[in-house]
Amino acid sequence: MITLLTVVHVIVGISLILVVLLQRGKGASMGATFGGSSQTLFGSRGPQSFLGRLTTIVAVVFMLTSLSLAVLSSKKPTVSIMKKSNVTDTKPAATANPVAPAPKSETQSQEQPPKNTP
């Protein structure tokens, strides 16, 4: 289901790009407005053209497929990457209280040569 929806989403996305690029922009007549054109700069342009309606329809379908993909992917159980990998940590866990070295006995301290100080 997700694969089919993803394919439809990609096709709708590409068609949305193409439909938007086929339209004539509102800025195309902007220079004519200063020369006394009857159209206003950003005002109404009359009834919406076929490409305008097609853009609206394709945009709504694109938003619906995006929302559907988001909902379906959130319900899908995910597996952690750490669970997928076979690598395990072989190091022992660090202890909170490390082992202290054994105290020196009196015989060990007597056998050590004295330090030569200059």
C-alpha positions in Angstrom: 0.0 0.0 0.0 2.8 2.4 0.9 4.7 1.6 -2.3 1.7 2.3 -4.5 1.0 5.5 -2.6 4.6 6.6 -3.0 4.5 6.0 -6.7 1.3 8.0 -7.1 2.9 10.7 -4.9 5.9 11.0 -7.2 3.8 11.1 -10.3 1.5 13.8 -8.9 4.6 15.8 -7.7 6.1 15.7 -11.2 2.8 16.7 -12.8 2.4 19.5 -10.4 5.8 20.9 -11.3 4.9 20.6 -15.0 1.5 22.3 -14.7 2.9 25.2 -12.7 5.7 25.7 -15.2 3.2 25.7 -18.1 1.2 28.6 -16.7 1.8 32.2 -17.6 2.8 34.2 -14.6 1.0 37.2 -13.2 4.2 39.2 -13.5 4.1 38.9 -17.3 1.6 41.8 -17.6 3.1 43.9 -14.9 4.9 46.2 -17.3 1.7 46.7 -19.3 -0.1 48.0 -16.2 2.0 51.1 -16.1 1.2 51.8 -19.8 -2.5 52.1 -19.2 -3.6 48.4 -19.4 -7.1 47.6 -18.2 -5.8 44.8 -15.9 -4.8 45.7 -12.4 -1.4 44.8 -10.9 -2.5 42.1 -8.6 -6.3 42.3 -9.0 -8.8 39.8 -10.4 -8.0 38.3 -13.8 -11.5 37.0 -14.6 -12.5 33.4 -14.6 -9.8 30.9 -13.7 -8.2 29.2 -16.6 -8.1 25.4 -17.2 -4.4 25.3 -16.0 -5.4 27.1 -12.9 -8.1 24.6 -12.0 -5.8 21.7 -12.9 -3.1 23.2 -10.6 -5.5 23.4 -7.7 -6.7 19.8 -8.2 -3.2 18.4 -8.5 -2.0 20.4 -5.5 -4.9 19.0 -3.4 -4.1 15.4 -4.5 -0.4 16.0 -3.7 -1.3 17.2 -0.2 -3.6 14.3 0.4 -0.9 11.8 -0.7 1.6 13.5 1.6 -0.7 13.3 4.5 -1.6 9.7 3.8 2.1 8.7 3.6 2.8 10.4 6.9 0.0 8.7 8.7 0.8 5.3 7.2 4.5 5.5 8.0 3.8 6.5 11.6 1.7 3.4 12.1 4.3 1.1 10.7 6.4 -0.6 13.4 10.0 0.5 13.3 13.0 -1.7 14.2 15.9 0.0 15.8 19.2 0.1 13.8 21.0 -1.3 16.9 18.7 -4.3 16.9 19.4 -4.9 13.2 23.2 -4.9 13.5 25.0 -7.9 14.7 27.7 -5.9 16.4 27.6 -6.3 20.2 29.6 -4.5 22.8 32.1 -6.9 24.3 33.6 -4.5 26.8 32.5 -5.0 30.4 30.4 -2.3 31.9 32.2 0.3 33.9 31.9 -0.1 37.7 30.9 2.7 39.9 33.6 1.9 42.5 36.8 0.9 40.9 39.1 -1.5 42.8 41.7 0.3 44.8 45.3 -1.0 44.7 46.4 -3.1 47.7 48.3 -1.2 50.4 52.1 -1.6 50.5 53.4 -3.9 53.2 56.2 -2.8 55.5 58.8 -5.2 53.9 58.2 -3.7 50.4 58.7 -0.2 51.7 62.0 -1.1 53.4 63.5 -2.8 50.4 63.1 0.2 48.1 66.3 2.1 47.7 66.3 5.7 49.0 66.0 8.4 46.4 69.1 10.4 45.6 68.4 14.0 45.9 71.0 16.5 44.7 
